[in-house]
Each structure stands twice: as C-alpha cells, then as structure tokens.
C-alpha cells in the first residue's frame, strides 16, 4: 500500500514536466517590429497577421482610415459608396461614385468595374446587384489591392466590411480582439 502514494507522486511529476515542456515548444502568436510605425504587430507562428473582429483600414487614395468589421462569413469585402452611377467606356463597364471618408468629406471615384455580383441580404430574399471595384488598402504594415463591392453602408455601424477573399492568405482572425494592427497615420 505504501507504493501507491509514491507512484501517484511520480505520475504527477511526469505530467507536470510534460506539460511544462509542451508549453515551451508552442509559443503561439508573437510580436515583431513594424518598421514603418515602430509599433508591435501581432503575427501568427506561420507568419500571418492577426486581425481582430474590428480593424483600421487605410485607403491611400483618400488618405483616410476607416473602422472595418472583419467578417469571416462574407466572401467579398464591401465599402460604403453613395451616388453610384454605372456607365460604359470603350465598351467596358465603369462606375462613378462618392466615398464618404472618415471625416465625412466626400471624394469622387471613377473606376472600371471588375465584375458584377448579386448579393442576398440575410434579412431579405431580394437580390441586390453590386459593382465590384479594386482599391488600394493598407492594414498595419500590409499593403495590397483588394476587391470591394459598392453599397450604401451609411446606416450601418461600419463603412467597410472585410470579407474572406481579402484576408484568406494574409491573416487569421481572433474574434476576441479588436484593433490588433496599428492604425496607419499619414
């Protein structure tokens, strides 16, 4: 009977040692220095950025940052646009629209339509046809060109929604965090 307490003690010591070693080998997310902003940026072990459920998105063309909702349920990203007019130019579809910026000023855009999509809102059975355009965007130190559907989002909390196509090979999303990446200030 005296062997049981020492066997239990031995098992406890082994399990504690194994647990401690497994914690050392799995470092999880770590920080690296973002040369541009001199702030810390969270990245995953495999080098992907970590996004929270909300992030600041910078659009160089309007020199403004917008609060964006990172939506893992949406395929394509969307941006709030008003006064949207489609037309033909050299036989191709173009769209003219205004983009309210973070200070409620409005900038005019005139861009080729990459494609058209039919969107079904979760609250309705009706399909909405939207133009998809490409815009330069930056989140933290990551710069890219991304596709955005144009829709009037002024009644919504976020004027920008980031869909899976944007972050699928770039970032992982931690829905328990917000504004992980630093806001671009230019």
C-alpha positions in Angstrom: 0.0 0.0 0.0 2.9 2.4 0.6 3.8 2.1 -3.1 0.6 3.9 -4.3 1.5 7.4 -2.8 4.9 7.3 -4.4 3.6 6.1 -7.8 1.0 8.8 -7.8 3.7 11.4 -6.9 5.8 10.1 -9.7 2.9 10.3 -12.2 2.2 13.8 -11.1 5.8 14.9 -11.6 5.9 13.3 -15.0 2.7 15.0 -16.1 3.8 18.4 -14.8 7.1 18.1 -16.6 5.5 17.0 -19.9 3.0 20.0 -19.6 5.8 22.4 -19.0 7.8 21.2 -22.0 4.8 21.4 -24.3 4.2 25.0 -23.2 7.8 25.9 -24.1 7.6 24.4 -27.6 4.2 26.0 -28.6 5.0 29.7 -28.5 1.8 30.8 -30.3 1.4 34.4 -31.5 4.5 36.6 -31.1 5.3 40.2 -31.9 7.7 41.6 -34.5 8.6 45.2 -35.0 6.7 47.1 -37.7 9.5 49.2 -39.2 7.0 51.7 -40.7 5.2 52.7 -37.5 7.7 51.5 -34.8 4.9 49.7 -33.0 4.4 46.0 -32.2 2.3 44.0 -34.7 0.9 40.6 -33.8 1.6 37.8 -36.2 0.9 34.1 -36.0 3.6 31.4 -35.8 3.3 30.8 -39.5 3.8 34.5 -40.4 0.2 35.6 -40.9 -1.1 38.8 -39.5 -3.6 38.5 -36.7 -6.8 40.6 -37.2 -9.3 41.3 -34.5 -13.0 41.4 -35.3 -12.6 45.1 -36.0 -9.6 46.8 -37.6 -8.5 50.1 -39.0 -8.3 50.1 -42.8 -6.3 52.8 -44.6 -7.2 53.9 -48.2 -4.2 55.8 -49.7 -6.3 57.4 -52.4 -8.4 59.4 -49.8 -5.6 59.4 -47.2 -8.1 58.3 -44.6 -8.6 55.3 -42.2 -12.0 53.7 -41.7 -13.1 51.3 -38.9 -13.8 48.0 -40.6 -15.6 44.9 -39.5 -13.7 41.7 -40.3 -16.4 39.3 -41.4 -15.5 35.6 -41.8 -19.0 34.9 -43.0 -18.7 37.3 -46.0 -16.9 36.3 -49.2 -16.2 39.7 -50.7 -15.3 42.9 -49.0 -17.6 45.9 -49.2 -17.2 49.7 -48.8 -19.8 52.4 -48.3 -20.4 54.3 -51.5 -23.0 56.9 -52.5 -24.3 58.4 -55.7 -23.3 55.2 -57.6 -23.7 55.5 -61.4 -22.7 52.8 -63.9 -21.8 53.6 -67.5 -19.9 52.2 -70.5 -16.5 53.5 -71.5 -14.7 51.9 -74.5 -17.2 49.1 -74.4 -16.4 48.2 -70.7 -18.4 48.8 -67.5 -17.3 51.6 -65.4 -18.7 53.1 -62.2 -18.7 56.6 -60.8 -19.3 57.0 -57.0 -18.6 59.1 -54.0 -16.8 57.7 -51.0 -17.5 59.3 -47.6 -14.2 59.4 -45.7 -13.6 59.2 -42.0 -14.2 63.0 -41.6 -17.5 62.8 -43.6 -15.9 64.6 -46.6 -16.7 63.0 -49.9 -14.2 62.0 -52.7 -15.2 61.2 -56.2 -14.1 58.0 -57.9 -14.3 56.8 -61.4 -13.2 53.2 -61.8 -13.6 50.2 -64.1 -15.9 47.5 -62.8 -14.0 44.3 -62.2 -17.2 42.3 -62.2 -20.9 42.4 -61.0 -22.2 40.3 -58.1 -25.7 39.5 -56.8 -25.9 39.9 -53.1 -28.7 38.5 -50.9 -29.0 40.2 -47.6 -29.6 37.9 -44.6 -32.8 39.9 -43.8 -34.3 39.7 -47.2 -34.9 37.3 -50.1 -34.3 40.1 -52.7 -31.1 40.1 -54.7 -29.1 43.3 -55.0 -26.7 43.7 -58.0 -23.5 45.4 -57.0 -20.4 46.6 -58.8 -17.0 45.2 -57.7 -14.0 47.6 -58.0 -10.4 47.3 -56.9 -9.0 49.7 -54.3 -5.5 50.0 -52.7 -5.7 49.3 -49.0 -3.4 49.0 -46.0 -3.9 47.4 -42.6 -1.0 47.8 -40.3 2.1 47.2 -42.5 0.3 45.1 -45.1 -0.4 46.9 -48.4 -2.5 45.4 -51.2 -5.1 45.9 -53.8 -8.4 44.4 -52.9 -11.9 43.9 -54.4 -14.8 45.7 -52.8 -18.5 45.7 -53.6 -20.1 49.2 -53.6 -23.1 49.7 -51.3 -24.5 52.5 -49.3 -23.5 51.4 -45.8 -24.1 54.8 -44.1 -26.9 53.2 -42.0 -24.5 50.5 -40.7 -22.0 50.7 -37.9 -19.0 50.1 -40.2 -18.5 51.7 -43.6 -16.0 48.9 -44.5 -16.5 45.2 -44.3 -13.6 42.9 -44.9 -14.5 39.5 -46.4 -12.6 36.2 -46.6 -11.1 36.8 -50.0 -9.2 39.7 -48.6 -7.6 38.0 -45.6 -7.7 34.3 -46.5 -3.9 34.0 -47.2 -2.8 37.1 -45.3 -4.3 36.8 -41.8 -6.1 34.8 -39.2 -8.9 36.3 -37.2 -9.2 36.4 -33.5 -12.8 37.5 -32.8 -12.0 38.1 -29.2 -9.8 41.0 -30.1 -10.3 44.4 -31.7 -7.8 46.8 -33.5 -4.8 44.4 -33.2 -3.0 46.1 -36.1 -1.8 49.7 -35.7 -3.8 52.5 -37.3 -1.9 53.9 -40.3 -1.3 57.7 -39.9 -0.2 59.6 -42.9 
